[in-house]
Amino acid sequence: MRHSTASVILDGTPATHRENLAWAAGIVDGEGYTFVQDQKHQLKNGEIRHYQSLNLCVRQADDYGVPDMLSRLSNIFGPVRPRINGPYLTGKHIINYYDWRLQGFEKTQFAVAQLWTWLGPVKRHQAVAAFIDYCGRLERRRAAAVLA
């Protein structure tokens, strides 16, 4: 059975933005992860540029389409335009899974800051480690460019 992606409290009253953020933090705390991803982009002249991106991701499986939970997350973070990618097939038990993702330093920083109050210590530590990793890679890349 598919459920509505509307944000409501159990008694049917509309959820406030703060309540939606608390809900989203619970989802990220249980299912999400913050990480740095190596990317590459091929320019028109054929040159390949390497860069890193900071990401906040939540993965969910659903055989019937995009999971409602991911759609609700997208509604909560709509202004920063998260993406839902998928379906992807995995394993021998063919399961459709989808990734809800915010990509980029500013978007990820915004979302983590919005959720911070309700995130548990493990996801807070993971986010801080990802930010430190990203900034360290950026500094090393800038230093290498100056020396080149």
C-alpha positions as CSV (number, residue, x, y, z in Angstrom):
1,M,0.0,0.0,0.0
2,R,1.3,3.4,-1.0
3,H,1.0,6.2,1.6
4,S,0.7,9.9,1.2
5,T,3.9,12.0,1.3
6,A,2.1,14.8,3.1
7,S,3.7,15.7,6.4
8,V,1.2,15.1,9.2
9,I,1.3,14.3,12.8
10,L,-0.5,11.2,14.0
11,D,-3.7,13.1,14.9
12,G,-3.9,14.4,11.3
13,T,-2.7,18.0,12.0
14,P,-0.1,19.3,9.5
15,A,3.5,19.0,10.7
16,T,5.5,22.2,11.3
17,H,8.8,22.7,9.5
18,R,10.6,21.9,12.8
19,E,8.7,18.6,13.2
20,N,9.5,17.7,9.6
21,L,13.2,18.4,10.3
22,A,13.1,16.2,13.4
23,W,11.6,13.5,11.3
24,A,14.2,13.9,8.6
25,A,17.0,13.8,11.1
26,G,15.6,10.5,12.4
27,I,15.7,9.1,8.8
28,V,19.2,10.4,8.2
29,D,20.3,9.1,11.6
30,G,19.1,5.6,10.7
31,E,19.5,5.3,6.9
32,G,21.7,8.2,5.7
33,Y,25.3,8.9,5.4
34,T,27.5,11.9,4.6
35,F,30.6,11.3,2.4
36,V,33.1,12.7,-0.1
37,Q,32.9,11.3,-3.6
38,D,35.6,11.5,-6.2
39,Q,34.1,12.7,-9.5
40,K,35.4,13.2,-13.0
41,H,34.1,15.3,-15.9
42,Q,35.2,15.3,-19.5
43,L,35.5,18.7,-21.1
44,K,34.6,19.3,-24.7
45,N,38.3,19.2,-25.6
46,G,38.6,15.7,-24.2
47,E,40.5,16.7,-21.1
48,I,39.3,15.0,-17.9
49,R,39.0,17.1,-14.8
50,H,38.9,15.4,-11.4
51,Y,37.1,16.9,-8.4
52,Q,35.4,15.9,-5.2
53,S,31.9,16.5,-4.0
54,L,30.4,16.4,-0.5
55,N,27.1,14.4,-0.3
56,L,24.3,13.6,2.0
57,C,22.5,10.4,0.9
58,V,19.7,8.2,2.0
59,R,19.1,4.8,0.3
60,Q,15.8,3.0,0.3
61,A,14.4,0.0,-1.5
62,D,11.0,-0.3,-3.0
63,D,9.7,-2.6,-5.7
64,Y,6.8,-0.3,-6.5
65,G,8.6,3.0,-7.4
66,V,10.2,5.8,-5.5
67,P,9.7,5.2,-1.7
68,D,7.4,7.7,-0.1
69,M,10.0,8.4,2.6
70,L,12.4,9.8,-0.1
71,S,9.7,11.9,-1.6
72,R,8.9,13.4,1.8
73,L,12.6,14.2,2.3
74,S,12.6,15.9,-1.0
75,N,9.6,18.0,0.0
76,I,11.3,19.0,3.2
77,F,14.5,20.0,1.5
78,G,12.9,21.3,-1.7
79,P,14.7,24.6,-1.9
80,V,18.1,23.0,-2.2
81,R,16.9,20.6,-4.9
82,P,17.8,17.1,-3.8
83,R,17.8,14.4,-6.4
84,I,16.3,10.9,-6.3
85,N,18.2,8.5,-8.5
86,G,17.2,5.0,-9.4
87,P,16.0,2.4,-9.5
88,Y,19.2,0.4,-9.3
89,L,19.2,-3.4,-9.1
90,T,21.4,-5.1,-6.5
91,G,22.3,-8.6,-5.4
92,K,20.9,-11.9,-6.5
93,H,17.5,-11.0,-5.0
94,I,16.9,-8.2,-7.5
95,I,15.8,-5.3,-5.3
96,N,15.0,-1.9,-6.7
97,Y,16.7,0.7,-4.6
98,Y,16.8,4.5,-4.8
99,D,19.2,7.1,-3.6
100,W,18.0,10.5,-2.3
101,R,21.0,12.8,-2.5
102,L,22.1,16.3,-1.9
103,Q,25.4,16.9,-3.7
104,G,27.7,19.8,-3.2
105,F,29.3,21.6,-0.2
106,E,26.6,24.3,0.2
107,K,23.6,22.0,-0.1
108,T,25.1,19.4,2.2
109,Q,26.2,22.0,4.8
110,F,22.7,23.6,4.7
111,A,20.9,20.2,5.3
112,V,23.3,19.0,8.0
113,A,22.9,22.4,9.8
114,Q,19.1,22.1,9.6
115,L,19.2,18.6,11.1
116,W,22.0,19.0,13.6
117,T,19.8,19.5,16.7
118,W,18.2,16.0,16.2
119,L,21.1,14.0,14.8
120,G,22.7,11.4,17.0
121,P,26.4,11.4,17.9
122,V,27.4,8.8,15.2
123,K,25.9,10.8,12.3
124,R,27.2,14.1,13.7
125,H,30.7,12.5,13.8
126,Q,30.3,11.1,10.3
127,A,29.2,14.5,9.0
128,V,32.1,16.4,10.7
129,A,34.6,13.8,9.3
130,A,33.2,14.2,5.8
131,F,33.5,18.0,6.0
132,I,37.1,17.8,7.3
133,D,38.0,15.3,4.6
134,Y,36.4,17.5,1.9
135,C,38.1,20.6,3.1
136,G,41.5,18.8,3.4
137,R,41.2,17.5,-0.2
138,L,40.3,21.0,-1.4
139,E,43.3,22.5,0.4
140,R,45.7,19.9,-1.0
141,R,44.4,20.5,-4.5
142,R,44.8,24.2,-4.2
143,A,48.4,23.8,-2.8
144,A,49.2,21.5,-5.7
145,A,47.9,24.0,-8.2
146,V,50.0,26.8,-6.7
147,L,53.1,24.6,-6.9
148,A,52.5,23.5,-10.5
